[in-house]
Amino acid sequence: MLWVDRRRAVIVGDTLANFGRGFEMPAEWLRQGVTHEAVADGLRPLLELPVELVLPAHGAPTSRADLERTLSAR
């Protein structure tokens, strides 16, 4: 993760993506024994930042609302 304060953007790299199924944390990318909830718990502090733009390595830029939905899903 990389926070760009001046742009209010978080670069999430390969942690979150959009492959046409919506913005998500692809289950196939989780290591064995690691749950979606465990990763989401670790990422929720991002929501304390004034995020406006989310930049995944795969898929189009998205919004804070998509980040909130993805981290609360399941």
C-alpha positions in Angstrom: 0.0 0.0 0.0 1.1 3.5 -0.7 -0.7 6.6 0.5 -0.4 9.7 -1.6 -1.6 12.5 0.7 -1.6 15.3 -1.8 -4.0 13.3 -4.1 -5.9 11.6 -1.3 -5.2 8.4 -3.1 -4.2 4.9 -1.9 -2.3 2.6 -4.3 -3.4 -0.9 -3.4 -1.3 -2.8 -5.9 -2.2 -6.5 -6.1 -4.1 -6.6 -2.9 -7.4 -5.5 -4.4 -8.5 -5.6 -8.0 -11.3 -5.4 -10.6 -11.3 -8.2 -13.2 -14.8 -7.4 -14.3 -16.5 -8.9 -11.2 -16.4 -5.6 -9.3 -13.7 -4.3 -6.9 -12.7 -7.2 -4.7 -10.0 -9.0 -2.9 -9.5 -12.1 -5.2 -9.8 -15.2 -3.0 -7.3 -17.0 -5.2 -4.6 -14.5 -4.2 -5.0 -15.2 -0.5 -2.2 -17.4 0.9 -3.3 -20.7 2.4 -4.8 -20.3 5.8 -5.3 -16.5 5.4 -8.9 -15.4 5.3 -10.6 -12.4 3.6 -11.6 -11.1 7.0 -8.0 -11.2 8.3 -6.7 -9.2 5.3 -9.7 -6.8 5.5 -9.0 -6.3 9.3 -5.4 -5.3 8.4 -6.5 -2.9 5.7 -9.3 -1.2 7.6 -7.0 1.5 9.1 -6.9 2.9 5.5 -10.4 4.1 6.2 -9.1 6.4 8.8 -7.4 8.3 6.0 -9.3 10.8 3.8 -9.2 8.4 0.8 -11.0 9.7 -2.3 -9.2 7.6 -5.0 -8.2 4.0 -4.9 -5.7 2.8 -7.5 -5.4 -1.0 -8.0 -2.7 -2.6 -10.2 -5.5 -4.4 -12.1 -8.7 -2.6 -13.1 -9.8 1.0 -13.2 -9.3 3.5 -10.4 -12.2 3.5 -8.0 -13.6 5.3 -5.0 -13.6 5.3 -1.2 -17.1 3.8 -1.3 -15.8 0.7 -3.2 -12.9 0.4 -0.7 -15.4 0.5 2.2 -17.7 -2.0 0.6 -14.8 -4.4 -0.2 -13.4 -4.2 3.3 -16.8 -4.8 4.9 -17.9 -7.6 2.5 -18.3 -11.2 3.7 
